[in-house]
């Protein structure tokens, strides 16, 4: 659903260890929601073939530690014009197709072998 994530081109060094980031996973009552992570260390993201980041979810669970491509991440602990613009794109793209009330999910990501995968990247990798 969130095509801008798939098309986003963000450099690996845009993010640094210790920063807080968000990965959008849906909406609640008309606002985007997601999972907040802390960047731990540089890590290869095999599916996209790019330098990625090892992330830690302080709440634990199935997504305690994952590797993700930088194009999936949005800064939450600092004002970042690039991430604000990307969040605006996701608002315009995702919110109109999710419920205005209650909870809605984009179902845009899956988890495989410790990697968070955007569905479009997963489909692309399977076809390779």
Backbone torsions as a table, in degrees:
resi	resn	phi	psi	omega
1	UNK	NA	-40.2	-174.0
2	UNK	-94.3	71.4	-179.6
3	UNK	-50.8	-37.6	179.1
4	UNK	-56.3	-31.6	176.6
5	UNK	-61.2	-46.0	-178.9
6	UNK	-62.7	-36.8	-177.0
7	UNK	-85.7	-12.4	-174.8
8	UNK	-65.0	133.9	178.0
9	UNK	-116.5	103.8	-178.8
10	UNK	-128.5	136.1	-178.6
11	UNK	-73.3	148.6	179.5
12	UNK	-55.8	-42.3	-175.3
13	UNK	-76.9	4.2	174.6
14	UNK	-66.4	-25.1	-179.9
15	UNK	-116.5	154.5	-178.2
16	UNK	-137.6	153.5	176.8
17	UNK	-54.1	140.7	179.8
18	UNK	93.6	-17.4	179.8
19	UNK	-75.4	149.9	174.7
20	UNK	-93.6	135.9	-179.4
21	UNK	-135.9	161.5	-179.9
22	UNK	-124.9	141.4	170.9
23	UNK	-117.5	118.7	-176.4
24	UNK	-70.8	127.5	-179.2
25	UNK	-123.1	-6.2	-179.2
26	UNK	169.1	-151.2	-178.5
27	UNK	-143.2	159.0	172.1
28	UNK	-141.6	118.5	179.6
29	UNK	51.0	44.1	174.0
30	UNK	85.8	5.7	177.2
31	UNK	-121.8	145.3	177.8
32	UNK	-67.0	144.9	175.6
33	UNK	-132.9	167.1	179.1
34	UNK	-170.3	-166.8	179.2
35	UNK	-108.4	129.5	179.6
36	UNK	-93.8	134.5	-179.4
37	UNK	-128.3	162.0	169.1
38	UNK	-111.1	134.6	178.3
39	UNK	-74.2	127.9	-176.9
40	UNK	-101.7	-56.5	-174.6
41	UNK	-158.9	158.5	175.4
42	UNK	-63.9	142.1	-178.7
43	UNK	-156.8	140.5	179.9
44	UNK	-70.4	130.7	176.3
45	UNK	-100.1	98.5	-170.4
46	UNK	-61.3	-39.6	-174.9
47	UNK	-63.1	-42.5	179.8
48	UNK	-90.2	-10.5	-178.7
49	UNK	65.9	36.9	-178.4
50	UNK	-131.7	161.2	170.8
51	UNK	-64.0	123.8	179.3
52	UNK	-118.3	-162.1	-179.2
53	UNK	-134.7	138.8	170.4
54	UNK	-82.7	127.2	-174.9
55	UNK	-117.6	149.9	177.2
56	UNK	-121.4	128.0	174.5
57	UNK	-94.9	112.7	-175.8
58	UNK	-63.2	-18.1	178.6
59	UNK	-86.5	-5.0	177.0
60	UNK	71.9	-145.9	-179.5
61	UNK	81.9	-163.8	-177.3
62	UNK	-58.3	-29.8	-178.4
63	UNK	-104.6	38.4	-179.8
64	UNK	-58.7	-51.6	177.9
65	UNK	-132.7	125.8	178.3
66	UNK	-140.0	161.8	171.5
67	UNK	-108.9	135.9	-178.6
68	UNK	-139.0	152.5	174.4
69	UNK	-74.2	146.3	-179.0
70	UNK	-60.4	-24.9	-178.6
71	UNK	-69.0	-10.8	178.2
72	UNK	-87.7	-11.9	-167.1
73	UNK	-99.1	147.3	175.5
74	UNK	-130.6	127.3	176.6
75	UNK	-59.4	140.4	174.7
76	UNK	-122.5	-16.5	-174.5
77	UNK	-104.5	9.3	178.7
78	UNK	-156.1	155.6	176.1
79	UNK	-79.5	121.3	-178.5
80	UNK	-132.8	109.4	-175.8
81	UNK	-57.3	-38.3	-179.3
82	UNK	-64.3	-43.5	179.7
83	UNK	-71.5	-35.0	176.6
84	UNK	-62.4	-43.0	178.4
85	UNK	-63.3	-43.6	178.9
86	UNK	-62.8	-42.6	177.4
87	UNK	-61.2	-39.0	175.8
88	UNK	-61.3	-41.1	176.8
89	UNK	-61.5	-44.4	180.0
90	UNK	-64.5	-39.0	175.8
91	UNK	-57.8	-47.1	-178.2
92	UNK	-68.6	-30.9	-175.6
93	UNK	-87.5	-43.9	-170.2
94	UNK	-88.9	-46.5	-172.1
95	UNK	-57.3	-38.8	-179.5
96	UNK	-62.7	-20.0	-177.6
97	UNK	-104.8	-0.1	176.6
98	UNK	-106.8	159.8	-178.5
99	UNK	-59.5	141.2	177.4
100	UNK	-72.9	-29.9	179.7
101	UNK	-118.7	145.6	180.0
102	UNK	82.8	-157.9	-174.4
103	UNK	-109.5	138.7	174.2
104	UNK	-133.9	149.9	-178.8
105	UNK	-120.5	142.8	177.8
106	UNK	-79.0	-26.2	-175.2
107	UNK	53.8	36.4	-176.4
108	UNK	-91.2	-12.2	-175.9
109	UNK	-125.4	151.0	170.7
110	UNK	-131.7	169.5	-179.6
111	UNK	-123.1	124.9	178.1
112	UNK	-146.4	128.4	177.6
113	UNK	52.8	38.8	177.1
114	UNK	77.0	8.0	179.2
115	UNK	-112.0	133.8	172.5
116	UNK	-84.0	122.9	-174.4
117	UNK	-119.8	128.6	170.4
118	UNK	-71.9	135.3	-175.4
119	UNK	-52.9	-41.0	179.8
120	UNK	-63.7	-38.1	176.6
121	UNK	-68.1	-38.9	-179.6
122	UNK	-64.2	-43.4	178.8
123	UNK	-64.6	-42.6	179.6
124	UNK	-62.6	-43.5	-179.6
125	UNK	-66.5	-36.8	-180.0
126	UNK	-66.3	-30.5	179.9
127	UNK	-81.3	-8.1	-178.3
128	UNK	-79.6	NA	NA
